[in-house]
């Protein structure tokens, strides 16, 4: 285990990878130790320098979350009302630790309604002021996530109170991006570089486009892009009128991650190339990584 001073002295040669571990039922697994993981760099086993766990010395890992809410015309007013309640459930659960939240909306363009705050009351009031673009057609989802990543980089430092900060973007949308100027691949790369995980919540409005809503949800273009999976996040579907349980489960997952760190061999640290990372957990458990590769510095 690492103490607080060691966390703050991370050097540029160290590579960090954030992982979420789930059981066969998809439930987050807590309490694992460094020796429970195996880490491979280009297929070769590496020693794990440290594991930053959720709880150390009585303190839980701090969190910074940007909510990016779709306000295009496809979103209904009923969904927005239910969403306000669900965001309250999420923020209450996450606020059991050191946490800060920001709120932005997106349609044709992105707008920050609340900069980072630890006040749940401020978050709620800012959501009340958030208005839908009644006739909005474009949904610039990737552009909005790109803006949210920059917001985290500028205002949510990598460490807080001696621990690595969990940085996340929660995108609430109907799942159909339209008109973006930034590509999904670019957004994923920027999220990986910043250590940001993206979680998507697809609201039921998308299901109105399907012939039947009784079957399993079809993948949306947002799902297909891999935005969530390739940044260590996941996709959630709101398939009932009560969004609260979904956002409670989302909060549990966001706060159940591990950070593993390792040193590449000297010959890889400054070769300017991309290298693969693979993490394994004990048998029967599934691992989701926020990045599958890293790029060394130029020589």
Beta strands, then each sheet from edge to edge (+ up, - down):
strand 1: 14-22
strand 2: 38-41
strand 3: 44-46
strand 4: 50-52
strand 5: 55-56
strand 6: 59-60
strand 7: 63-70
strand 8: 99-106
strand 9: 110-117
strand 10: 159-160
strand 11: 163-164
strand 12: 166-173
strand 13: 196-202
strand 14: 235-237
strand 15: 257-263
strand 16: 274-280
strand 17: 286-289
strand 18: 293-295
sheet 1: 4+ 15- 1+ 17-
sheet 2: 3+ 2- 16+ 18-
sheet 3: 5+ 6-
sheet 4: 9+ 8- 7- 12- 13- 14-
sheet 5: 10+ 11-
end
